[in-house]
Amino acid sequence: MKKIIFIYIITTFSLFAQNNELKKADKYFKIASFAKAAEAYSSIIENGNKSVAVLKKAADSYYYISDFDHAASLYKTLIEKNRETIDEQYLFRYAQALKAKGNLEESNKWMKEYEKEIPETIYKANIEKLENIKKQGEKFAIKNAPINTKFSDFGPAFYKEQLVFSSPSNSNGLFSKKYNWNKQPYLDLYVTHITNNELDSIKNPFSKELNTKLHEAGVTFTNDGNRIYFTRNTSENAKRSKDKDKVTHLSIFTAELKDGKWTNIQSLPFNGLDYSTMHPSLNKENNRLYFSSDMPGTIGSFDLFYVDIDTNGNFGKPINLGTEINTKNREQFPFISDENKLFFASDGHPGFGLLDVFMSEYKNDIFSKPLNLGLPVNTHYDDFSFIYNDSSQRGFFASNRDNGIGDDDIYSFLQTAPLKDFQYYIKGIVIDEETNENIDQVTVFLFNDKEENIGEKTISKDENFYFDVRPGSYKISTYHPDYIPAEKTVTILDNGNSETKEIIKMKRIPKTFLEELIAEEGDPKVITDNGVLMFDLPEILFDFDKFNIRGDAQVHLNQLVDKLNRYPLINIAIGSHTDNRGTEEYNKQLSHDRANATRNYLIEKGIAPSRITAEGFGESKPKVDCINHECSDEEHQMNRRSEFVIQVKQE
């Protein structure tokens, strides 16, 4: 009995201890103390608690502190344990963790599952485009900056002939406070000089008025250098403010430079306790401020916004940049160049790693489709906080890639190749469906998905049609007066394969049987005599005073039989004629006999009697007038003839 009680006490104590450990881990997770949460959850899992809730928070904790080996392993266990009901965000993070580890094939498998609402053709096109971007080679020469520490250095910003950036605070004593998220020192603003895009190795605190015991990072300046916008923990009078869950978010602040000191530090009016605003960037005119936020109304976890600033310094309403820029995941670290090129980091657009850097040009109040900057700026790690000088094509960015000095490092770069997206075009030929020969003088039209005519070209048989296009759906339509118009739908995928070749086949307009008959090359040909269609059979001749079918005539009558068989909708009227030698009555009877002889021959060859009429005209319709002059034997022979008039059968 005592033994049972002892076991019960031990078991109860163990459960109580595990409960306490779980509560502690959950508390760390709730206040975003992910480094401590990761350790606590790992201990709980080692003690046998592999519940879905614990696995989720453990995996996320490691993910948020960029420990992707542990995160990937835990996400794998979580998904295997709860695949049917797992939220899609865990699939995304698992795919990203695998990508960070360099396991691209497995990452693509799970990313495809995560992006299952995207058509497979589009998903494959995205993967193919990334491969084609790789084939373009490196567009930048990059160099690790001498100012980096073993912790996180990022957020560079141009300021006069200097670079302002975020780096761990110098107060690194034994009892200095660490940031709970990743157990690293809090961030302050530092400055160093730039000489020919090379940074001094010496850095100094930027401002004792701005640097506090909280985080300061992500800055931008007005053109005159007398106003700064920067990111800081949400706070009032340098004392942090917390939401209902006791989490401190980030906010954008501004300050003025007066007499060499930064004063009048104020929180911007669109900040909030329950969400973050951060990473400000001013446009060249200083009347628009871009930033990142998870404020209500975002499309993803973090979106890019802008606010307009009027001449009195008042701020407008935050405007979401929309779905061309923002995805269902993260868009952060915007930078707008003097030429209105928007650079930003995203893990929602197709990329090589976690956060990739993208560029979108702002023209006519529209942002272009984001362009992945490719190698070597983007890797399978986090690449972000990219700033760019349009004139020198130089700048800086941050990355936590391999072989760096610390956690996040700042890199300088020189652009070595144009930043241009792939150019797409459609080219092709138009051919006859039956002969496969190119059609001459055919007109080709291009329509967009709104049925608008956006291109037109008439080409010879030796030319290709050619249209510059953007990714999307198009309709090609062709016209030629002798052909039935043809249409073909073409989808241009944004996959980096610039050329799309098309062959358009056109079918000739069907001719009526009479048009086909007239157009036929073989004997007997069809001729028109005084507006009357007839078969041209001058070879059907008769000997003098005879009506029998000669052997040479039979050859040509057999050709007529073939055509009558192939064109069952025609009848013929045989008209037989004689010369004027002999009496009129005799010639009339002779021509009648000749017409009937011809008719009978055709009937014997299988032509229905109802399709053939025969009439003898005697000497009444001569070809050659032999009354007013004496005809030769050849002329008399021309008058001794049979004519075959074509008649259309009435249905």
Solvent accessible surface area in square Angstrom, and as a share of the most:
residue,aa,sasa,rsa
1,M,166,0.74
2,K,175,0.74
3,K,149,0.63
4,I,116,0.59
5,I,78,0.40
6,F,126,0.53
7,I,93,0.47
8,Y,145,0.55
9,I,96,0.49
10,I,88,0.45
11,T,67,0.39
12,T,62,0.36
13,F,137,0.57
14,S,46,0.29
15,L,106,0.53
16,F,119,0.50
17,A,38,0.30
18,Q,66,0.29
19,N,85,0.43
20,N,68,0.35
21,E,59,0.26
22,L,48,0.24
23,K,140,0.60
24,K,95,0.40
25,A,0,0.00
26,D,47,0.24
27,K,129,0.55
28,Y,51,0.19
29,F,45,0.19
30,K,118,0.50
31,I,55,0.28
32,A,20,0.15
33,S,0,0.00
34,F,14,0.06
35,A,10,0.08
36,K,75,0.32
37,A,0,0.00
38,A,1,0.01
39,E,105,0.47
40,A,11,0.09
41,Y,0,0.00
42,S,27,0.17
43,S,46,0.29
44,I,7,0.04
45,I,22,0.11
46,E,149,0.67
47,N,91,0.47
48,G,58,0.56
49,N,45,0.23
50,K,107,0.45
51,S,47,0.30
52,V,41,0.24
53,A,61,0.48
54,V,3,0.02
55,L,1,0.01
56,K,55,0.23
57,K,64,0.27
58,A,0,0.00
59,A,0,0.00
60,D,7,0.04
61,S,0,0.00
62,Y,21,0.08
63,Y,25,0.09
64,Y,69,0.26
65,I,48,0.25
66,S,46,0.30
67,D,43,0.22
68,F,19,0.08
69,D,91,0.47
70,H,98,0.44
71,A,0,0.00
72,A,5,0.04
73,S,68,0.44
74,L,24,0.12
75,Y,0,0.00
76,K,106,0.45
77,T,53,0.31
78,L,0,0.00
79,I,3,0.02
80,E,123,0.55
81,K,110,0.47
82,N,40,0.20
83,R,76,0.28
84,E,161,0.72
85,T,106,0.62
86,I,16,0.08
87,D,75,0.39
88,E,72,0.32
89,Q,52,0.23
90,Y,29,0.11
91,L,7,0.03
92,F,10,0.04
93,R,41,0.15
94,Y,9,0.03
95,A,0,0.00
96,Q,2,0.01
97,A,0,0.00
98,L,10,0.05
99,K,18,0.08
100,A,3,0.02
101,K,95,0.40
102,G,38,0.36
103,N,65,0.33
104,L,73,0.36
105,E,151,0.68
106,E,53,0.24
107,S,0,0.00
108,N,50,0.26
109,K,117,0.50
110,W,37,0.13
111,M,24,0.11
112,K,82,0.35
113,E,61,0.27
114,Y,2,0.01
115,E,23,0.10
116,K,147,0.62
117,E,111,0.50
118,I,50,0.26
119,P,83,0.52
120,E,86,0.39
121,T,85,0.49
122,I,68,0.35
123,Y,19,0.07
124,K,116,0.49
125,A,4,0.03
126,N,33,0.17
127,I,50,0.25
128,E,70,0.31
129,K,21,0.09
130,L,20,0.10
131,E,78,0.35
132,N,20,0.10
133,I,3,0.01
134,K,72,0.30
135,K,162,0.69
136,Q,82,0.36
137,G,29,0.28
138,E,112,0.50
139,K,8,0.04
140,F,4,0.02
141,A,55,0.43
142,I,53,0.27
143,K,115,0.49
144,N,44,0.23
145,A,4,0.03
146,P,71,0.44
147,I,5,0.02
148,N,17,0.09
149,T,36,0.21
150,K,146,0.62
151,F,43,0.18
152,S,11,0.07
153,D,0,0.00
154,F,27,0.11
155,G,7,0.06
156,P,7,0.04
157,A,7,0.05
158,F,67,0.28
159,Y,16,0.06
160,K,136,0.57
161,E,130,0.58
162,Q,36,0.16
163,L,0,0.00
164,V,0,0.00
165,F,1,0.00
166,S,0,0.00
167,S,0,0.00
168,P,9,0.06
169,S,15,0.09
170,N,104,0.53
171,S,76,0.49
172,N,82,0.42
173,G,47,0.45
174,L,159,0.79
175,F,187,0.78
176,S,27,0.18
177,K,138,0.59
178,K,81,0.34
179,Y,57,0.22
180,N,62,0.32
181,W,82,0.29
182,N,47,0.24
183,K,86,0.36
184,Q,27,0.12
185,P,7,0.05
186,Y,16,0.06
187,L,20,0.10
188,D,14,0.07
189,L,1,0.00
190,Y,3,0.01
191,V,19,0.11
192,T,4,0.02
193,H,99,0.44
194,I,33,0.17
195,T,82,0.48
196,N,132,0.68
197,N,17,0.09
198,E,83,0.37
199,L,15,0.07
200,D,56,0.29
201,S,78,0.50
202,I,127,0.64
203,K,50,0.21
204,N,79,0.41
205,P,72,0.46
206,F,30,0.13
207,S,8,0.05
208,K,171,0.72
209,E,53,0.24
210,L,0,0.00
211,N,26,0.13
212,T,35,0.21
213,K,182,0.77
214,L,10,0.05
215,H,15,0.07
216,E,0,0.00
217,A,11,0.08
218,G,10,0.09
219,V,11,0.06
220,T,16,0.09
221,F,22,0.09
222,T,24,0.14
223,N,114,0.59
224,D,93,0.48
225,G,3,0.03
226,N,70,0.36
227,R,67,0.24
228,I,0,0.00
229,Y,9,0.03
230,F,0,0.00
231,T,6,0.03
232,R,10,0.03
233,N,5,0.02
234,T,14,0.08
235,S,12,0.08
236,E,125,0.56
237,N,141,0.73
238,A,53,0.41
239,K,155,0.66
240,R,64,0.23
241,S,30,0.19
242,K,104,0.44
243,D,23,0.12
244,K,179,0.76
245,D,55,0.28
246,K,141,0.60
247,V,29,0.17
248,T,27,0.15
249,H,34,0.15
250,L,47,0.24
251,S,1,0.01
252,I,0,0.00
253,F,10,0.04
254,T,9,0.05
255,A,0,0.00
256,E,39,0.17
257,L,40,0.20
258,K,112,0.47
259,D,150,0.78
260,G,65,0.63
261,K,111,0.47
262,W,13,0.05
263,T,52,0.30
264,N,77,0.40
265,I,61,0.31
266,Q,96,0.43
267,S,56,0.36
268,L,6,0.03
269,P,104,0.65
270,F,18,0.07
271,N,27,0.14
272,G,17,0.16
273,L,93,0.46
274,D,96,0.50
275,Y,39,0.15
276,S,8,0.05
277,T,0,0.00
278,M,10,0.04
279,H,22,0.10
280,P,6,0.04
281,S,4,0.03
282,L,14,0.07
283,N,16,0.08
284,K,106,0.45
285,E,108,0.48
286,N,36,0.18
287,N,72,0.37
288,R,42,0.15
289,L,0,0.00
290,Y,3,0.01
291,F,0,0.00
292,S,0,0.00
293,S,0,0.00
294,D,46,0.24
295,M,17,0.08
296,P,112,0.71
297,G,68,0.66
298,T,36,0.21
299,I,73,0.37
300,G,15,0.15
301,S,59,0.38
302,F,38,0.16
303,D,0,0.00
304,L,0,0.00
305,F,8,0.03
306,Y,35,0.13
307,V,0,0.00
308,D,64,0.33
309,I,18,0.09
310,D,72,0.37
311,T,143,0.83
312,N,126,0.64
313,G,40,0.39
314,N,88,0.45
315,F,49,0.21
316,G,37,0.36
317,K,164,0.69
318,P,30,0.19
319,I,75,0.38
320,N,41,0.21
321,L,18,0.09
322,G,24,0.23
323,T,109,0.63
324,E,80,0.36
325,I,0,0.00
326,N,3,0.02
327,T,25,0.14
328,K,65,0.28
329,N,7,0.03
330,R,66,0.24
331,E,0,0.00
332,Q,14,0.06
333,F,28,0.12
334,P,8,0.05
335,F,37,0.15
336,I,5,0.03
337,S,2,0.01
338,D,91,0.47
339,E,105,0.47
340,N,51,0.26
341,K,38,0.16
342,L,0,0.00
343,F,0,0.00
344,F,2,0.01
345,A,1,0.00
346,S,1,0.01
347,D,12,0.06
348,G,16,0.15
349,H,29,0.13
350,P,60,0.38
351,G,11,0.10
352,F,18,0.08
353,G,3,0.03
354,L,4,0.02
355,L,6,0.03
356,D,1,0.00
357,V,0,0.00
358,F,4,0.02
359,M,8,0.04
360,S,0,0.00
361,E,54,0.24
362,Y,42,0.16
363,K,128,0.54
364,N,142,0.73
365,D,119,0.62
366,I,121,0.61
367,F,19,0.08
368,S,43,0.28
369,K,91,0.38
370,P,11,0.07
371,L,8,0.04
372,N,7,0.04
373,L,0,0.00
374,G,0,0.00
375,L,51,0.25
376,P,19,0.12
377,V,0,0.00
378,N,0,0.00
379,T,31,0.18
380,H,60,0.27
381,Y,39,0.15
382,D,19,0.10
383,D,0,0.00
384,F,13,0.05
385,S,8,0.05
386,F,2,0.01
387,I,9,0.05
388,Y,7,0.03
389,N,62,0.32
390,D,23,0.12
391,S,110,0.71
392,S,52,0.33
393,Q,75,0.33
394,R,82,0.30
395,G,0,0.00
396,F,0,0.00
397,F,0,0.00
398,A,0,0.00
399,S,1,0.01
400,N,23,0.12
401,R,31,0.11
402,D,84,0.44
403,N,156,0.80
404,G,30,0.29
405,I,101,0.51
406,G,23,0.22
407,D,51,0.26
408,D,22,0.11
409,D,1,0.01
410,I,0,0.00
411,Y,12,0.05
412,S,13,0.08
413,F,3,0.01
414,L,60,0.30
415,Q,17,0.08
416,T,82,0.48
417,A,33,0.26
418,P,88,0.55
419,L,19,0.10
420,K,141,0.60
421,D,42,0.22
422,F,31,0.13
423,Q,128,0.57
424,Y,8,0.03
425,Y,49,0.19
426,I,0,0.00
427,K,53,0.22
428,G,6,0.06
429,I,46,0.23
430,V,2,0.01
431,I,12,0.06
432,D,10,0.05
433,E,84,0.38
434,E,146,0.65
435,T,80,0.46
436,N,96,0.49
437,E,114,0.51
438,N,56,0.29
439,I,9,0.05
440,D,62,0.32
441,Q,102,0.45
442,V,0,0.00
443,T,21,0.12
444,V,0,0.00
445,F,45,0.19
446,L,3,0.01
447,F,43,0.18
448,N,29,0.15
449,D,107,0.56
450,K,152,0.64
451,E,113,0.51
452,E,91,0.41
453,N,77,0.40
454,I,88,0.44
455,G,15,0.15
456,E,108,0.49
457,K,74,0.31
458,T,71,0.41
459,I,3,0.01
460,S,30,0.19
461,K,112,0.48
462,D,123,0.64
463,E,73,0.33
464,N,67,0.34
465,F,0,0.00
466,Y,103,0.39
467,F,18,0.08
468,D,111,0.57
469,V,15,0.09
470,R,160,0.59
471,P,51,0.32
472,G,30,0.29
473,S,50,0.32
474,Y,23,0.09
475,K,43,0.18
476,I,0,0.00
477,S,16,0.11
478,T,0,0.00
479,Y,109,0.41
480,H,25,0.11
481,P,84,0.53
482,D,69,0.36
483,Y,11,0.04
484,I,76,0.39
485,P,84,0.53
486,A,17,0.13
487,E,115,0.52
488,K,79,0.33
489,T,102,0.59
490,V,7,0.04
491,T,79,0.46
492,I,7,0.03
493,L,51,0.25
494,D,17,0.09
495,N,19,0.10
496,G,9,0.08
497,N,66,0.34
498,S,41,0.26
499,E,68,0.31
500,T,34,0.20
501,K,142,0.60
502,E,23,0.10
503,I,94,0.48
504,I,4,0.02
505,K,110,0.47
506,M,1,0.00
507,K,100,0.42
508,R,126,0.46
509,I,83,0.42
510,P,94,0.59
511,K,98,0.41
512,T,80,0.47
513,F,53,0.22
514,L,40,0.20
515,E,88,0.40
516,E,77,0.35
517,L,1,0.00
518,I,84,0.43
519,A,51,0.39
520,E,45,0.20
521,E,140,0.63
522,G,42,0.41
523,D,80,0.42
524,P,1,0.01
525,K,92,0.39
526,V,19,0.11
527,I,69,0.35
528,T,90,0.52
529,D,41,0.21
530,N,150,0.77
531,G,68,0.65
532,V,60,0.34
533,L,48,0.24
534,M,17,0.08
535,F,4,0.02
536,D,56,0.29
537,L,10,0.05
538,P,82,0.52
539,E,69,0.31
540,I,1,0.01
541,L,41,0.20
542,F,1,0.00
543,D,61,0.32
544,F,115,0.48
545,D,63,0.33
546,K,106,0.45
547,F,100,0.42
548,N,82,0.42
549,I,30,0.15
550,R,58,0.21
551,G,53,0.51
552,D,69,0.36
553,A,1,0.01
554,Q,69,0.31
555,V,86,0.50
556,H,45,0.20
557,L,0,0.00
558,N,67,0.34
559,Q,65,0.29
560,L,0,0.00
561,V,15,0.09
562,D,67,0.35
563,K,2,0.01
564,L,1,0.01
565,N,89,0.46
566,R,113,0.41
567,Y,16,0.06
568,P,75,0.47
569,L,63,0.31
570,I,0,0.00
571,N,31,0.16
572,I,0,0.00
573,A,22,0.17
574,I,2,0.01
575,G,7,0.06
576,S,0,0.00
577,H,3,0.01
578,T,2,0.01
579,D,5,0.03
580,N,47,0.24
581,R,89,0.33
582,G,54,0.52
583,T,86,0.50
584,E,120,0.54
585,E,132,0.59
586,Y,105,0.40
587,N,1,0.01
588,K,105,0.45
589,Q,100,0.45
590,L,13,0.07
591,S,0,0.00
592,H,79,0.35
593,D,37,0.19
594,R,0,0.00
595,A,0,0.00
596,N,47,0.24
597,A,21,0.17
598,T,0,0.00
599,R,61,0.22
600,N,74,0.38
601,Y,24,0.09
602,L,0,0.00
603,I,48,0.24
604,E,139,0.62
605,K,95,0.40
606,G,61,0.58
607,I,4,0.02
608,A,44,0.34
609,P,71,0.45
610,S,98,0.63
611,R,27,0.10
612,I,3,0.02
613,T,78,0.45
614,A,28,0.21
615,E,89,0.40
616,G,3,0.03
617,F,46,0.19
618,G,2,0.02
619,E,46,0.21
620,S,80,0.51
621,K,108,0.46
622,P,61,0.38
623,K,106,0.45
624,V,28,0.16
625,D,65,0.34
626,C,16,0.10
627,I,142,0.72
628,N,129,0.66
629,H,85,0.38
630,E,163,0.73
631,C,13,0.08
632,S,50,0.33
633,D,102,0.53
634,E,124,0.56
635,E,50,0.22
636,H,15,0.07
637,Q,42,0.18
638,M,107,0.48
639,N,2,0.01
640,R,18,0.07
641,R,25,0.09
642,S,7,0.05
643,E,35,0.16
644,F,1,0.00
645,V,39,0.22
646,I,16,0.08
647,Q,82,0.36
648,V,67,0.39
649,K,62,0.26
650,Q,157,0.70
651,E,179,0.80
